[in-house]
């Protein structure tokens, strides 16, 4: 019998084979081809160059392409980018590239995929919402970007570049309506104010009814009420300098991100809520809690980008400030019994400054720079619970609570240079020195006697004031060979680094009962090789790469009793192959095939499983799959564009398959996402300045787990998590004016 894995790989191989067949029809013409797709200029290497000339595993989508596919966030971007997976727990984005991402749930946690908005690093995983509108392009760099991007770019980097002021007056307005009474708006207006001064103002709103409801209160949950706005000014300072200023603001206030009950982690322990008569809904999209989830978040930021031409050199300064305030109230045990509640809050700000000096001298092009980052963060986690869960007389008590302040400072100096050894062969050498310091002042309580009163003062059972610092050198070595225009082979070796630190509240290590001095840094060596090419007069584009990771001191998160701890016991080996083929067999028709194979396994790793509290002995996890890493993935798409009447019609269909994804290192199938296939369709008609479009996502209405977690043993180890949206569909009308 042919396995489903074989079918997936055969489908991908067939697509690549057909692309290769077309590629045999080679042309030597240097003239622009009418068959070629749009050229995308990217700044992945912190200089402007064509996407097809970048010697990296990179995907980039233009703003128009994002709009055609109704991609409005990172979650929907995952279907368009190889090896990118997305999940969410507690409203925090869990972005992973090649299985390397974000897996903790405590305030102050940092991801392994760096997220940049207009060149400014956003440190908070929850702060990525509210940034994905009026986008010029999105760049996704796969693999460690330790040299040019530095901190927390072990898995890669996502760069969101919004549209800026233009030389002529222009703008647009999009209005959308869909099922669940979804109402969306997006628009922008901009142009010159006077000679050398331009502006742009953009906004986005999203409202929709809940995808489920709380069967206890009768209210809808997983609804949305989001608002975002961005303003930009651009100043030409003489003939050789330019200053861009930007300010953005986003807010959410809804009943989103509540915990859904997904089952029990243990076969011998039942969730306490069920034991005392609580119920869970039959439909996993519903919840049964004695109160509704409450999501409240506000993010805003300022940035300034100054570019000054100094003859053959360019000096660039990027200054950023971000302010974040976020809180979530949800039910911890996810049953109708009033056993527990969970409050997560994070408030802070961070400042960053980067300086770059770039130039080109003959065959040598280079960039050197420095980076400074400073963040202050206050966090709070409160879990009041009914003490009957631990065999005491029934009473809702203050329970577990943690609060504290975390401060981070980081300094880095970096440089990268490329030298053209011949007209077709280029060598690259890069180096970054990074220093980071983390300070923490936190306290926790486990109060089993005071009756629960919201906002009551914490009485600490333990406190901590500590500091740790680390430094790292992350080099890069690369070769690229371009035998002709639009054909590039590349190979590189590079290092990624994520600093150690502290996890808010883990003052006492629950595994040892001793004081916890934080977790250590992790490092990754990456070996990557691939090619990018255009063939058959632009009818075929082929991109493929293979990679191997040697990952040390991997930081692994788990819940032990009431505490989230991070262990350094893990190492892993990750390797895989990614490919993308775009074929244009007929004028107007485009076929896309993106197969991915990823093999990620832990090694030299032993850890006790919190879901098996009767067996505190660490178990050997060597050979278990790493989390957030589907072994096989396949994206297929077909798009057709034709002139119809006086306008243009575009039709597009997509299929995305992902293999099973585990959410813990213990290879627990009940804490995983089953293999799933999602189908999307899009259609649009453009006439003059008007466009009407329709879309359908998740057409088969699959219930897909976005993320899952084994909760505290104090409440019986329930599995809770969040879900991807159900089937959604709608219509959008857009109007553009100006150029």
Secondary structure, DSSP 4 states (H G I P E B T S, - for coil): ---HHHHHHHHHHHHHHHHHHHHTS-----SPPSSS----EE-TTSS-EEGGG--S-EEEEEHHHHHHTT--SHHHHGGGSTTEEEEEETTEEEEEETTB-----STT---SEEEEETTEEE--GGGGTT--SSEEEEEEEES--TTTT-TT-SSEEEEEEE----SS-EEEEEEEEETTTEEEEEEEEEEEEETTEEEEEEEEEEEE--SEEBTTT--EES-EEEEEEEEEEEEEETTTEEEEEEEEEEEEEES-SPPEEEEES-SS---HHHHTT----SSTT-B--SS--EEEEEEEEEEEEEEEEETTEEEEEEEEEEEEEEEEEE-SS-SSS--B-EEEEEEEEEEEEEEEEEEEETTEEEEEEEEEEEEEEEEEEEEEEEGGGGTSPS-EEEEEEEEEEEEEEEEEEEEEEEEESSSSEEEEEEEEEEEEEEEEEEEEEEEEEEEP-TTPPP--SEEEEEEEEEEEEEEEEEEEEEEETTEEEEEEEEEEEE--B--TT-SB-TTTSSBP--B--EEEEEEEEEEEEEEGGGTEEEEEEEEEEEEEEEEEEEEETTEEEEEEEEEEEEEEEEEEEEE--STTEEEEEEEEEEEEEEES-EE--TT-TT--S-EE-TTPBPTT--SEEEEEEEEEEEEETTEEEEEEEEEEEE--EESSTT--GGGEEPPEEEEEEEEEEEETTEEEEEEEESTT----EEEEEE--GGGT-EEEEEE----EEEEEEEEEE--
